[in-house]
Amino acid sequence: MQKKTNVVRGFVVLIVAAVMAFPVTGVSAGEKFTLKDIPEIKNREPIHVAMFGGYAQLEVVIPPILKKFSEHTGIKVTNEKMVMTSIYPKINVELIAQTGAYDSILVEASTTNEWARYLWAMDDLAEKYDPKGKEGLWEVLAGIDKAQLACATDRKGRLMGVPYWNYTQINIYRKDVHDDPTEKANFKKKYGYDLAPAETRQQELDQAKFFTRKKGELLKGKPLKDDLFGVGLMAGRFEINDEFSSIIWGAGGHWMTLIRDKDGTPKEFVITKKDKKVLKEAMIYYKELLKYASPGCINTYWDFLVPQLQEGKVISLPYMYTGLDSWASDVEKTTPGARLGLALCVGKQGYIGNFFRAIPLVTKNAEANYWLAKYLASYEVQKEIQESPVPGIRRDVLEDPKYQTEEWRNRVGRLAKICIKQWDYQYPFVKDYMYFNSAAGGKIYEQQIIILHDGATGKLTVDKMVKKLTKTTMKLQRKFGELPVSEEK
């Protein structure tokens, strides 16, 4: 469609306006913002913050950081843990009702536009509370990756919160198996090309089939004690749609294609013929890939898959979050000779986003929460988070040469390299994804899970899945979104 020609131009306009508004020159390590730079906070009201639960490293590293902030500022900070599946429904209700139950909330980037109406824009808070105004905020944000900032920016170009950890999808695989001479030779003999992390869907399918073996068969010349699966997939009713985002984006499709006017302003969404074709092909591919995954995959997600990899029962998690790298790397302890490898997903556009700290308009203490958000994004705190290890959002931390030394390579360096590689590739695309432009994004996200699961398990045929998801997406966008949507027939 001709209207698509404005997409890239619009992306540049928004990013320049939001992310590059303050082209700050880098500061030396000695000048970086630290806890001691937080001024006296005049509002003495205590604050209650929502905190991510169920992620062991975060539960260890974040509470002491909150405690340090509280001790320095004198502001009492309490927190409430929320597991991933409860974050959207719980916080959504509190925001709509304007209860003020949370002074600082946890935002999964796909809901940025949906919740923007209830949140402070960070620039507005900086002008209100930072002695340096917006420049003071962007001096700290300068070290954060541009793609990650874009995920936390609404359709109008306003930064709605400050990211503090990311969950980009990558391929986590058994590098030792890929490097084994016998496996390499057998694979090339069968398929006619060298064994390496898959770059196409056919290669992914070839590898999934090749490595799926029964108990007693050989792997690296040794008999298997259990059945082995070529891939692990999150086909349960939890986060299957994140995998599909990776698949359809990597094929040049969208959940809804964003159309911009000649000035780059978002104008409307269109579910194009191409979008529907790409979605159909994605489901056909996914169902084929499922043949080489454990039957348990249809009822679960990463909490099942990572232990499978640890136990040597799966070779590749082709669409898995960066945050699971440290847990998955335990395979090197539990399986003799095992080594973990990280690569980009097929199509190179793995599901991207982050969790960020946002401040509701009804908070009792916007001032304290502004400084907490800024502190969590600081070089000092991000280094601590990254080394915990949780995948952070600052390039200047990830690019520290020390992480490529033998001491740090497995714990941080390996992940740092793949994060930067993924962010660089995704940056030109991220602001045109539906999730970062639709005010119905969170609601669409929740329904995608159900419909895609039904398609993957055969409850819906592939064609009926495409039709139902198209109809549901349009219905939710028309009811809760702010841009019109249409379907190309």
N, C-alpha and C positions, 0 to 999 in steps of 0.2 A: 504493500500500500504506500502511496506517495507521501502520506502524512508522516511516515516514520522518519523522514529525513531530518527532522528537527531534534532528534533524541540527543545526539552527542553535544550539539550546541547548547541545549538546555542544561545538560549535566555540567558543562564548564561554567555556565553562568551561576548556577547554584553553589558550586564548590568554591568558586572565587569569592562569592558573597559571604559564605559562611565560614569556610575553613581558612581562607587566605586573607581574611579581613584585616588581620594584624600580622604582617610579615616581620616577625621578630627574629633578630639574629640570635644565634645560639649563645648560651652563657656557659662559662666554665663550671666544672663540678663544684668548685668552691663557692660559686654564686647561686647555685640552684636553690629553689624554694624548699624550705624545711619547716619542721614544726615550730621552731623558734621565731619564724617570720609571721606567724599568725598573730595579729594584734589583739588587744583586749576586746572581748566580745561584750557589747553593752547589754544585749538581751540575755538574761540569765535563766530563762525557761529551760527545763530539761528537754531532751529530744529522744524520741523513740524511733528506731530505724528497722526496716525490714532487711533481713540478711539471708543470703542463699544457704540452704541446708542440704545435707545429703552429699556434699562434696568434701571429703575428709580434709584435704589440704586447706581449703578455704576456712573450714571450721576451726582449724588450728591457727592460721596466720592472721585472720581478721580481728578476732576479739582483742588480742594484745594491742593492735593498732588503734582500735577504738578506745581502749583504756589509756593509752599514751595521749591521745587527743583530749580525753576527758581530764586527765591529770594536769595537762598544760593549760587548758582553757578554763578549768573549773566548772565546765558544763557537764551535768550528769547525762550519760548516754546509756540507754537501755536498748536491747535488740531482740528481735523475734525471728527465729529461723523458719524458712519456708522451703519446702522441696519444690522442684521444678513444676510438677503438675498442679500445685496449689497457688502458684504465684499469680497467674492471670485471674482466675476467678475470685480470689480473695481480695487482691488489690483493686481490681476493677469495681467491685461493689463499693469499697470504701471511697474510691475517687468519685464515682457517680453520686453517691449519697453525701459527699463532702463532709465526712465525719471527722476528719483530722486525726484519725487513729494512728497514722504514721507521719512523722515529720520528714522522713527521708525514705523514698521507696526504691525498690529494685525493679528496673525496667529491662525486659528482654527487648532488644532493638526492634523487633518486628511490630511492637505496639507503640512505637514512638509517636506516630501521627494520630493514632487513636486516642492516646492520653494527653497529647500536647495541650488541649484546651484546659486541662486541669493543673498544668505545671508552670512553674516559673521558667522563663528562658534564662540561660546562664549569663548572657551578656547583661540582661536587666539587673540581675543580682549583683554582678560585678560593679556596675555603675553605682549601685546603691550602697555596697558595703566595702569594696576594695579601694584602698587609698590610691591605687594606680588606675582605677576604673577597669574598663575592658582590657586594656593593655596588660594589666597585672594578671588577669586570668590567662590571656593567650601567651604570655611568657612561659607559663607552666605547660599549657597545652601544646606548645611548639614541638615537644619531643614525642607526642602521640602520633601514631600512624594516621595519615589522611583518610584512608578507607575506613578505619575504625571511627573516626570523628564523623564521617559522612553517615554512618549507620545510626548515630545518635542525633542527627540533624533532621528537623521536620521538613515538610514539602516547601515551606516558606523560607527555608534557609537558616532557621534558628537552631542553635545548639540547645537541646532540651535537657541535657544532663552531661555528666562526665564519666566516660567509660573507665572501668578499672580491671576487667579481665575479658578475654575473648574466647569464642568457641568455634572458630572456623573449622569446617570439615576437611579432612585430608585422608589419604590412604595409609593405614598403619599395617605393616606386613612383616613377615619373617624374612629378614635379609639373609640370614644364614642359609635358608633353604634355597632362595634365589641364587645364591653364590656357590652352592654345592656343585662340583664338577659333574657328578653323575646325573643329578636332576637337570642341570643345564643341557647336557648332551642328549638326554632322553626327550626333553621338551623340544629341542631343535629338530631332532629326528622326526618327531611326530607332527610338528606344526610348521617347520621350515623357517623359523626366525628365532632370534636370540631371546632367552628368558630375561625379562626386565619388568619393572613396575608398569602396569598396563596404561596405555595412552589412548586406546580406543575401546569401544564396547566389545568388539569381537575378541580383542586380546584379553579383556577381563573374563569373558566367557570361556575362552580357551584355557586360561589359567585356573579358573574355578573348577572346570571339568578335570583338568590334568591332576590337580592336587586332591581331589576327592577320592579317598581310598578307604578300604575296609580294614578292620582289625586284622593284623597278621601280615598285611602287605608291607612293602618296604618304603621307607622315607630316608633319604641320605644313606641308603644301604643297610638300614636297620629295621627290624619288624616293628610295626605299630602295636601298641598295647590297647589302643582304642580306635574307633572309627575316626577318620580325619575328614574335615570339610574344607573345601577350597575357599569359601567366603563366609562371612557372618554379616547378616543384614538385620536392621531394626524394623521388621515388618509388623510388630505389634501396634496396638492403638496408643502409641505414646509420641514418637517422633519420626515416624515413617516419612512425613512430608518434608523433613529436612533433607533426607536422602533424595527425594524427588526434586527438590529445588536444585541440588547439585547436578542431577541428571538432565533436567530440562534446560537449566541455564547453560550447561556445558554443550548443549546441542543448539544453542541460539534461540531458545524459546523463552516464554514468560508465562506466569500464571495469568496475568493481564498485561498487555503491551501498553506502556504509557505514551501518550501522544502530547506533544508540546506545541505551543503557538510559535510564531516567528521570533518572539523575544525569549524563548526558552522556558516560559511559564507552563507548568503542567495544565493541560486542558481537559483531557478525558482519558479513559481507559477503553481499549478494544481487545476483546478476546478474539484473536485472528484465526484464520484457517490454519496458519502455520503453528500457532500456539496449541491448537487442538490436535494437530497431526503429531507434534513433538511429544505431547502428553501421552497420546495413544502408543507411540513407539517406545516411550519410556516405560510404560506399564508392561508391554510385551517383553522388553529386555529384562525388566525387574523380575517378572514371573519365571523367565528362563534361568536367571541367576539364582533364584530361590531353590532350584532343583539341586544345587550344590552347596546348600546351607543346611545347618541343623534344623530338624523339624521344630525345635523350640523357638526358632526365630520368629515364627508367626504370632507368638504371644508375648514378646518381650522387646527389650531394647538394649542399650549399652551395658546395663547392669548384668546381663547374661553373657553378652559377647566378649567383653574384656576378660572375664574369668576363663572363658573357653580358650582364648588365645594364650592366656597364662599357662593353662594346662596342656598346651600343645595340641589342641583339638581343632584348630582353625589356622589357616595360613594368612589370610588377608581380611582386614576390615576396611573395605574400599571406600566407605563413606562414614568416617568416624571423626569425632571432635578432638581438637588439639588438646583439650584438657584431660583427655584419657591417656595421653602419651606416657606420663609418669607411672600410672597404674599398669598399663600394658607392658611397660619395660621390665616388670617383675618376671616376665617369661625368661629373662636372661639369668634369673636366679633359680627358677623352678625347673627349667628344661636345659639339660647339659648341652653346651655348644650353641644355644640359641642367641641370636642377635636381632634386634628390632631395626626396622627401616621405616622411613617416612617419605612419602611422595605426594604430589598433587593428585587429586581425584581425576578420573577420566573426564576430559573436557576442560579441566583446569579451573572451573568456577564452582568450587565447593561452597556449600551453604556458609554464609558469612554473617557475622554479627558479634555482639558483645552484651554484657550486662553493664548497665550504667546507673549511677546514683542520680536520682531526680528529686526535685523538691516541690511538693504540692503547694498550690496557692494558699491552702488553708492551714499550712503549718503554723505552729505557735512560735517557731524560732527560725525564720528563713536565714538570718544572719549566721547562726552557728552551723546550719546545714550547708551553707555556701562554703564555709571554710573547711568543713569536713570533706565535702566533695573535691575541693581543690587539693586538699592534703592527700586523699586517696590516689589521686592521679599524679602526685609528685614523683620525681626521680627517686627520692629516698624510699618512699613506700613501695613504688613499683619494683624496685630492685629486691626488696624484701619479699614481695608477692611472687616475683619470678623465680626466686631461689627456693620457694617453699616446697615443690615447684608448682605454680599455677600460671597458665599462659597470660601474660600481661598485654599491655597495649602501647608501650613506649618503645619506639625504634631505638632511641639512644641507649636504652637499657639492653635490648636484644643485640645491638651491634657492639657491645663491649667485647673486646678481643679475648678477655679472660675466659669467656664461655666456650671458646673453641679449643681450650687447653684440655689435656687428658682428664684432669680432675673434674671439669664441668661439662664436658661434651655430651655425655649421656643424660645428665640431669637437666641441663638447660640448652646447651649449644645446638644439639640436633633439632630441637623444637624451634629455637630462635631462627634458624636458617629457613625452615619450611614456612613459618609464619610470614616472614618478610617476603619470601618468594610468592606466596599466595596473595598477600595484600597488594603487592605490586601489580600482579596480573588482574586482580579484581577491581582496582581503583577506577578504571574507565567505565565500568559497568554498574557499580553498586547503587548509584543514585537513581537508576531507572528501574530497579526491582520493585515489584508491587508492594512488598512489605514496608519499604521506606517511603511510600507515597500515599498509601491508602489509610484513611481514618477508620476503615473497617478491618484493617490488617489482622488484628488479634482474633476477631471473630471468624474470619475466613480461615486463619491458621488452625483453629480448633476443629472446624468442620472438615478441613482437608484430611486430617488424621483419620477420621472415621471412614470417609469415602475411599481414600486410597487403600486403607487396610481391607475394606470389603472387596476392592478390585484385586488386590494381591492374593487374597485367600480364595477367590472365586465366587464369593457371595454375589458380586456384580460382574457381568461380562466386561471386557475392556471397553467396548463401545458404550455400554450403559454407564460405566464409571465416568467416562469423559463427558457424557451428556449431563449426568447428575452433578458433577463438580462444576461444570460450566453454569448450569442453572443456579446452583447454590451460591456460587461466587457472585454472580450478577445480582441475585436477590439481596445478599448481605451488603454488597457495595451500594446498591440503590437505597437501602433502608438506613445504613449507618455511615456510608462514605460521604465524601464531600465533592467528589468528581463524578460526572456521568459515566456510564459504562454501556457498551453495546457489543453485540456479537456479530462477527463477520460470517455470513452464511456461505 
